[in-house]
Amino acid sequence: MRTRWIVFAALVAAAAGGRPTLAEETGWEAVGTILRVAGTLQKDGSYRVNLPRKDPLLRNEFGFLVPPSMGLVTYAAFAGSPADATVVGDTCTLAAEINPVVDALRAGKIEVVAIHNHMLGGEPSFVFLHFQGKGDAVAMAKTLRAAWDEMGKPHPLPERPKASPPKPDWKAVSEILGQPGVLSDDGVYKVTLPRPSIGTSLDGRTLPASTGIACWVAFSPCECGLTMAMGDTCLRREEIQDAIDGYRRGGIRVTGLHNHMSGTVPELMFLHFAGEGDAAELARTVRAVWDRLAPAKPQ
């Protein structure tokens, strides 16, 4: 009798061991396989994959070692079904990794929805890039894996051109951008594109363009012969991804994406960027982005 119970127990254990997991039954396991990280099926039906950032080690501004569980985690959370999923997530990214990650996400049509810091200071400084997408979960997982593969890779700065571009011609830059500029005492040339046509309101009050409803780009010539450009782009939600793609096509880095106000109608986001090179070429890239925005009234 004892032998029969042992055999029976062994058969039950073998059957249980061969039984599909809930993730397998619901089709999510393929997502974890592609991401090369085992995910967890949550009680609410969502499927979440966490990838703690263990390298490099981070110390905050006071020298405290920050463990990955304190928030240094890249994650993707899927809702819906594997065939028709919504994914949202975040990447714990070094500054040099941001634009390679952006390029990989956008190549797969996943939206970049925020780029900002979660901590003040620290060494090294991590930047957090939030994303979202909708569609086939396996296809989106392939895009995410390509983006995550950019993290941890060396991303050296591009080499400077051997031949220095000509000194900036601010009149030509203004003509390219289609807006007048202002030259500051410190040599910075700034061009602003107000966006009054958006018709932004906050708590029922219309905000004039001069309150910050505008795009701008500033240029500063370097003694090396190159020109540095930095700026900000005021965008409606439906314009964000197109603007990111436009800057990246021209070799300009995106450096931040966040809101400047809370509760505006329509909702606005602000995309910050930076680049180095020939002033006219930089201006052409910026103008190409500006031309795809809703028309703005001239100053």
Secondary structure, 3 states (H helix, E strand, C coil): CHHHHHHHHHHHHHHHHHCCCHHHHHCCHHHHHHHCCCCEECCCCCEEEEEECCCCCEECCCCCEECHHHCCEEEEEEEEECCEEEEEEEEEEEHHHHHHHHHHHHHCCCEEEEEECCCCCCECCEEEEEEEEEECHHHHHHHHHHHHCCCCCCCCCCCCCCCCCCCCCHHHHHHHHCCCEEECCCCCEEEEEECHHHCCEECCEECCHHHCCEEEEEEEECCCCCEEEEEEEEEEHHHHHHHHHHHHHCCCEEEEEECCCCCEECCEEEEEEEEEECHHHHHHHHHHHHCCCCCCCCC
